[in-house]
Amino acid sequence: MLDRVLPLLLCSVTLCAQKSFVPLDESDKEGVIEILFVTALGNPVSGDPEVTVEKLVDGKSVATWKGGRTMKLKYGMYRLRIQYSGAYPVDKNVRIQNPFQAALVCFFIAPIELPWDGNLIRGRISEKSRQNDCRWVRFYVPLRGR
């Protein structure tokens, strides 16, 4: 009889132990995030893109402020909205859960058709090309299907 009751007791103790698990409260912890901005070719972006940080709770924005390349944030979910002149804006969700984290943000050149806010293309046709009767310049989107 004891050999039948003992496994049942062990099972019920195991189930009770699993139900009472409570995650640690990490609401007071902070982590540093460092953002590396690069072009589609992998080259570092010069200057400082405009970074907006949104604190997310249950997927909804509860607070917004300006950020930078390096920030100290409380543990949790955030949406980074990054704008760089002449490039597509980038939204990136990050979870701060470590004392130090890095994030990579890649910018792609925005097409000229976007509302004009400073996009400008400059250049010239080389002398050799002009001698070969080249007088046209063709612009195209490097990433098809966007």
Contact map, one row per residue, 1 for C-alpha under 8 A:
11111000000000000000000000000000000000000000000000000000000000000000000000000000000000000000000000000000000000000000000000000000000000000000000000
11111100000000000000000000000000000000000000000000000000000000000000000000000000000000000000000000000000000000000000000000000000000000000000000000
11111110000000000000000000000000000000000000000000000000000000000000000000000000000000000000000000000000000000000000000000000000000000000000000000
11111111000000000000000000000000000000000000000000000000000000000000000000000000000000000000000000000000000000000000000000000000000000000000000000
11111111100000000000000000000000000000000000000000000000000000000000000000000000000000000000000000000000000000000000000000000000000000000000000000
01111111110000000000000000000000000000000000000000000000000000000000000000000000000000000000000000000000000000000000000000000000000000000000000000
00111111111000000000000000000000000000000000000000000000000000000000000000000000000000000000000000000000000000000000000000000000000000000000000000
00011111111100000000000000000000000000000000000000000000000000000000000000000000000000000000000000000000000000000000000000000000000000000000000000
00001111111110000000000000000000000000000000000000000000000000000000000000000000000000000000000000000000000000000000000000000000000000000000000000
00000111111111000000000000000000000000000000000000000000000000000000000000000000000000000000000000000000000000000000000000000000000000000000000000
00000011111111100000000000000000000000000000000000000000000000000000000000000000000000000000000000000000000000000000000000000000000000000000000000
00000001111111110000000000000000000000000000000000000000000000000000000000000000000000000000000000000000000000000000000000000000000000000000000000
00000000111111111000000000000000000000000000000000000000000000000000000000000000000000000000000000000000000000000000000000000000000000000000000000
00000000011111111100000000000000000000000000000000000000000000000000000000000000000000000000000000000000000000000000000000000000000000000000000000
00000000001111111110000000000000000000000000000000000000000000000000000000000000000000000000000000000000000000000000000000000000000000000000000000
00000000000111111111000000000000000000000000000000000000000000000000000000000000000000000000000000000000000000000000000000000000000000000000000000
00000000000011111111100000000000000000000000000000000000000000000000000000000000000000000000000000000000000000000000000000000000000000000000000000
00000000000001111111100000000000000000000000000000000000000000000000000000000000000000000000000000000000000000000000000000000000000000000000000000
00000000000000111111100000000000000000000000000000000000000000000000000000000000000000000000000000000000000000000000000000000000000000000000000000
00000000000000011111110000000000000000000000000000000000000000000000000000000000000000000000000000000000000000000000000000000000000000000000000000
00000000000000001111111000000000000000000000000000000000000000000000000000000000000000000000000000000000000000000000000000000000000000000000000000
00000000000000000001111100000000000000000000000000000000000000000000000000000000000000000000000000000000000000000000000000000000000000000000000000
00000000000000000000111110000000000000000000000000000000000000000000000000000000000000000000000000000000000000000000000000000000000000000000000000
00000000000000000000011111000000000000000000000000000000000000000000000000000000000000000000000000000000000000000000000000000000000000000000000000
00000000000000000000001111110000000000000000000000000000000000000000000000000000000000000000000000000000000000000000000000000000000000000000000000
00000000000000000000000111111000000000000000000000000000000000000000000000100000000000000000000000000000000000000000000000000000000000000000000000
00000000000000000000000011111000000000000000000000000000000000000000000001110000000000000000000000000000000000000000000000000000000000000000000000
00000000000000000000000011111100000000000000000000000000000000000000000001100000000000000000000000000000000000000000000000000000000000000000000000
00000000000000000000000001111110000000000000000000000000000000000000000001100000000000000000000000000000000000000000000000000000000000000000000000
00000000000000000000000000011111000000000000000000000000000000000000000111100000000000000000000101100000000000000000000000000000000000000000000000
00000000000000000000000000001111100000000000000000000000000000000000000111100000000000000000000111111000000000000000000000000000000000000000000000
00000000000000000000000000000111110000000000000000000000000000000000011110000000000000000000000001111000000000000000000000000000000000000000000000
00000000000000000000000000000011111000000000000000000000000000000000011110000000000000000000000100011110000000000000000000000000000000000000000000
00000000000000000000000000000001111100000000000000000000000000000000111000000000000000000000000000011110000000000000000000000000000000000000000000
00000000000000000000000000000000111110000000000000000000000000000000110000000000000000000000000000000111100000000000000000000000000000000000000000
00000000000000000000000000000000011111000001000000000000000000000000100000000000000000000000000000000111100000000000000000000000000000000000000000
00000000000000000000000000000000001111100001100000000000000000000000000000000000000000000000000000000001111000000000000000000000000000000000000000
00000000000000000000000000000000000111111111100000000000000000000000000000000000000000000000000000000001111000000000000000000000000000000000000000
00000000000000000000000000000000000011111111100000000000000000000000000000000000000000000000000000000000011100000000000000000000000000000000000000
00000000000000000000000000000000000001111110000000000000000000000000000000000000000000000000000000000000011100000000000000000000000000000000000000
00000000000000000000000000000000000001111110000000000000000000000000000000000000000000000000000000000000000000000000000000000000000000000000000000
00000000000000000000000000000000000001111111000000000000000000000000000000000000000000000000000000000000010000000000000000000000000000000000000000
00000000000000000000000000000000000001111111100000000000000000000000000000000000000000000000000000000000000000000000000000000000000000000000000000
00000000000000000000000000000000000111100111110000000000000000000000000000000000000000000000000000000000000000000000000000000000000000000000000000
00000000000000000000000000000000000011100011111100000000000000000000000000000000000000000000000000000000000000000000000000000000000000000000000000
00000000000000000000000000000000000000000001111100000000000000000000000000000000000000000000000000000000000000000000000000000000000000000000000000
00000000000000000000000000000000000000000000111110000000000000000000000000000000000000000000000000000000000000000000000000000000000000000000000000
00000000000000000000000000000000000000000000111111000000000000000001100000000000000100000000000000000000000000000000000000000000000000000000000000
00000000000000000000000000000000000000000000001111100000000000000000000000000000011110000000000000000000000000000000000000000000000000000000000000
00000000000000000000000000000000000000000000000111110000000000000111000000000000011100000000000000000000000000000000000000000000000000000000000000
00000000000000000000000000000000000000000000000011111000000000000111000000000001111000000000000000000000000000000000000000000000000000000000000000
00000000000000000000000000000000000000000000000001111100000000011110000000000001110000000000000000000000000000000000000000000000000000000000000000
00000000000000000000000000000000000000000000000000111110000000011110000000000111100000000000000000000000000000000000000000000000000000000000000000
00000000000000000000000000000000000000000000000000011111000011111000000000000111000000000000000000000000000000000000000000000000000000000000000000
00000000000000000000000000000000000000000000000000001111100011110000000000011110000000000000000000000000000000000000000000000000000000000000000000
00000000000000000000000000000000000000000000000000000111111111100000000000011110000000000000000000000000000000000000000000000000000000000000000000
00000000000000000000000000000000000000000000000000000011111111000000000000001000000000000000000000000000000000000000000000000000000000000000000000
00000000000000000000000000000000000000000000000000000001111100000000000000000000000000000000000000000000000000000000000000000000000000000000000000
00000000000000000000000000000000000000000000000000000001111110000000000000000000000000000000000000000000000000000000000000000000000000000000000000
00000000000000000000000000000000000000000000000000000001111111000000000000000000000000000000000000000000000000000000000000000000000000000000000000
00000000000000000000000000000000000000000000000000000111101111110000000000000000000000000000000000000000000000000000000000000000000000000000000000
00000000000000000000000000000000000000000000000000000111100111110000000000000000000000000000000000000000000000000000000000000000000000000000000000
00000000000000000000000000000000000000000000000000000111000011111000000000000000000000000000000000000000000000000000000000000000000000000000000000
00000000000000000000000000000000000000000000000000011110000011111100000000000000000000000000000000000000000000000000000000000000000000000000000000
00000000000000000000000000000000000000000000000000011100000000111110000000000000000000000000000000000000000000000000000000000000000000000000000000
00000000000000000000000000000000000000000000000001111000000000011111000000000000000000000000000000000000000000000000000000000000000000000000000000
00000000000000000000000000000000000000000000000001111000000000001111111000000000000000000000000000000000000000000000000000000000000000000000000000
00000000000000000000000000000000000000000000000101100000000000000111111000000000000000000000000000000000000000000000000000000000000000000000000000
00000000000000000000000000000000011100000000000100000000000000000011111000000000000000000000000000000000000000000000000000000000000000000000000000
00000000000000000000000000000001111000000000000000000000000000000011111100000000000000000000000000000000000000000000000000000000000000000000000000
00000000000000000000000000000001110000000000000000000000000000000011111110000000000000000000000000000000000000000000000000000000000000000000000000
00000000000000000000000000000111100000000000000000000000000000000000011111000000000000000000000000000000000000000000000000000000000000000000000000
00000000000000000000000000000111100000000000000000000000000000000000001111100000000000000000000100000000000000000000000000000000000000000000000000
00000000000000000000000000111110000000000000000000000000000000000000000111110000000000000000000100000000000000000000000000000000000000000000000000
00000000000000000000000001111110000000000000000000000000000000000000000011111000000000000000001111000000000000000000000000000000000000000000000000
00000000000000000000000000100000000000000000000000000011000000000000000001111100000000000000001110000000000000000000000000000000000000000000000000
00000000000000000000000000000000000000000000000000000011100000000000000000111110000000000000111100000000000000000000000000000000000000000000000000
00000000000000000000000000000000000000000000000000001111000000000000000000011111000000000000111100000000000000000000000000000000000000000000000000
00000000000000000000000000000000000000000000000000001111000000000000000000001111100000000011110000000000000000000000000000000000000000000000000000
00000000000000000000000000000000000000000000000000111100000000000000000000000111110000000111110000000000000000000000000000000000000000000000000000
00000000000000000000000000000000000000000000000000111000000000000000000000000011111000001111000000000000000000000000000000000000000000000000000000
00000000000000000000000000000000000000000000000011110000000000000000000000000001111100001110000000000000000000000000000000000000000000000000000000
00000000000000000000000000000000000000000000000011100000000000000000000000000000111110111100000000000000000000000000000000000000000000000000000000
00000000000000000000000000000000000000000000000111000000000000000000000000000000011111111000000000000000001000000000000000000000000000000000000000
00000000000000000000000000000000000000000000000010000000000000000000000000000000001111100000000000000000000000000000111000000000000000000000000000
00000000000000000000000000000000000000000000000000000000000000000000000000000000000111110000000000000000000011000000011000000000000000000000000000
00000000000000000000000000000000000000000000000000000000000000000000000000000000001111111000000000000000001111000000000000000000000000000000000000
00000000000000000000000000000000000000000000000000000000000000000000000000000000001101111100000000000000001111000000000000000000000000000000000000
00000000000000000000000000000000000000000000000000000000000000000000000000000000111100111110000000000000001000000000000000000000000000000000000000
00000000000000000000000000000000000000000000000000000000000000000000000000000001111000011111000000000000111000000000000000000000000000000000000000
00000000000000000000000000000000000000000000000000000000000000000000000000000011110000001111100000000000000000000000000000000000000000000000000000
00000000000000000000000000000000000000000000000000000000000000000000000000000011100000000111110000000000100000000000000000000000000000000000000000
00000000000000000000000000000000000000000000000000000000000000000000000000001111000000000011111000000000000000000000000000000000000000000000000000
00000000000000000000000000000000000000000000000000000000000000000000000000001111000000000001111100000000000000000000000000000000000000000000000000
00000000000000000000000000000000000000000000000000000000000000000000000000111100000000000000111110000000000000000000000000000000000000000000000000
00000000000000000000000000000110100000000000000000000000000000000000000011111100000000000000011111001000000000000000000000000000000000000000000000
00000000000000000000000000000010000000000000000000000000000000000000000000110000000000000000001111100000000000000000000000000000000000000000000000
00000000000000000000000000000111000000000000000000000000000000000000000000100000000000000000000111111000000000000000000000000000000000000000000000
00000000000000000000000000000111000000000000000000000000000000000000000000000000000000000000000011111000000000000000000000000000000000000000000000
00000000000000000000000000000011110000000000000000000000000000000000000000000000000000000000000001111100000000000000000000000000000000000000000000
00000000000000000000000000000011110000000000000000000000000000000000000000000000000000000000000101111110000000000000000000000000000000000000000000
00000000000000000000000000000000111100000000000000000000000000000000000000000000000000000000000000011111000000000000000000000000000000000000000000
00000000000000000000000000000000111100000000000000000000000000000000000000000000000000000000000000001111100000000000000000000000000000000000000000
00000000000000000000000000000000001111000000000000000000000000000000000000000000000000000000000000000111110000000000000000000000000000000000000000
00000000000000000000000000000000001111000000000000000000000000000000000000000000000000000101000000000011111000000000000000000000000000000000000000
00000000000000000000000000000000000011110100000000000000000000000000000000000000000000000100000000000001111100000000000000000000000000000000000000
00000000000000000000000000000000000011110000000000000000000000000000000000000000000100111100000000000000111110000000000000000000000000000000000000
00000000000000000000000000000000000000110000000000000000000000000000000000000000000000110000000000000000011111000000000000000000000000000000000000
00000000000000000000000000000000000000000000000000000000000000000000000000000000000001110000000000000000001111100000000000000000000000000000000000
00000000000000000000000000000000000000000000000000000000000000000000000000000000000001110000000000000000000111110100000000000000000000000000000000
00000000000000000000000000000000000000000000000000000000000000000000000000000000000000000000000000000000000011111100000000000000000000000000100000
00000000000000000000000000000000000000000000000000000000000000000000000000000000000000000000000000000000000001111111001000000000000000000000000000
00000000000000000000000000000000000000000000000000000000000000000000000000000000000000000000000000000000000000111111000000000000000000000000000000
00000000000000000000000000000000000000000000000000000000000000000000000000000000000000000000000000000000000001111111000000000000000000000000000000
00000000000000000000000000000000000000000000000000000000000000000000000000000000000000000000000000000000000000011111100000000000000000000000000000
00000000000000000000000000000000000000000000000000000000000000000000000000000000000000000000000000000000000000011111111000000000000000000000000000
00000000000000000000000000000000000000000000000000000000000000000000000000000000000010000000000000000000000000000011111000000000000000000000000000
00000000000000000000000000000000000000000000000000000000000000000000000000000000000011000000000000000000000000000001111100000000000000000000000000
00000000000000000000000000000000000000000000000000000000000000000000000000000000000011000000000000000000000000010001111110000000000000000000000000
00000000000000000000000000000000000000000000000000000000000000000000000000000000000000000000000000000000000000000000011111000000000000000000000000
00000000000000000000000000000000000000000000000000000000000000000000000000000000000000000000000000000000000000000000001111100000000000000000000000
00000000000000000000000000000000000000000000000000000000000000000000000000000000000000000000000000000000000000000000000111110000000000000000000000
00000000000000000000000000000000000000000000000000000000000000000000000000000000000000000000000000000000000000000000000011111000000000000000000000
00000000000000000000000000000000000000000000000000000000000000000000000000000000000000000000000000000000000000000000000001111100000000000000000000
00000000000000000000000000000000000000000000000000000000000000000000000000000000000000000000000000000000000000000000000000111110110001100000000000
00000000000000000000000000000000000000000000000000000000000000000000000000000000000000000000000000000000000000000000000000011111110000000000000000
00000000000000000000000000000000000000000000000000000000000000000000000000000000000000000000000000000000000000000000000000001111111000000000000000
00000000000000000000000000000000000000000000000000000000000000000000000000000000000000000000000000000000000000000000000000000111111100000000000000
00000000000000000000000000000000000000000000000000000000000000000000000000000000000000000000000000000000000000000000000000001111111111100000000000
00000000000000000000000000000000000000000000000000000000000000000000000000000000000000000000000000000000000000000000000000001111111111100000000000
00000000000000000000000000000000000000000000000000000000000000000000000000000000000000000000000000000000000000000000000000000011111111000000000000
00000000000000000000000000000000000000000000000000000000000000000000000000000000000000000000000000000000000000000000000000000001111111000000000000
00000000000000000000000000000000000000000000000000000000000000000000000000000000000000000000000000000000000000000000000000000000111111100000000000
00000000000000000000000000000000000000000000000000000000000000000000000000000000000000000000000000000000000000000000000000001000111111110000000000
00000000000000000000000000000000000000000000000000000000000000000000000000000000000000000000000000000000000000000000000000001000110011111000000000
00000000000000000000000000000000000000000000000000000000000000000000000000000000000000000000000000000000000000000000000000000000000001111100000000
00000000000000000000000000000000000000000000000000000000000000000000000000000000000000000000000000000000000000000000000000000000000000111110000000
00000000000000000000000000000000000000000000000000000000000000000000000000000000000000000000000000000000000000000000000000000000000000011111000000
00000000000000000000000000000000000000000000000000000000000000000000000000000000000000000000000000000000000000000000000000000000000000001111100000
00000000000000000000000000000000000000000000000000000000000000000000000000000000000000000000000000000000000000000000000000000000000000000111110000
00000000000000000000000000000000000000000000000000000000000000000000000000000000000000000000000000000000000000100000000000000000000000000011111100
00000000000000000000000000000000000000000000000000000000000000000000000000000000000000000000000000000000000000000000000000000000000000000001111100
00000000000000000000000000000000000000000000000000000000000000000000000000000000000000000000000000000000000000000000000000000000000000000000111111
00000000000000000000000000000000000000000000000000000000000000000000000000000000000000000000000000000000000000000000000000000000000000000000111111
00000000000000000000000000000000000000000000000000000000000000000000000000000000000000000000000000000000000000000000000000000000000000000000001111
00000000000000000000000000000000000000000000000000000000000000000000000000000000000000000000000000000000000000000000000000000000000000000000001111
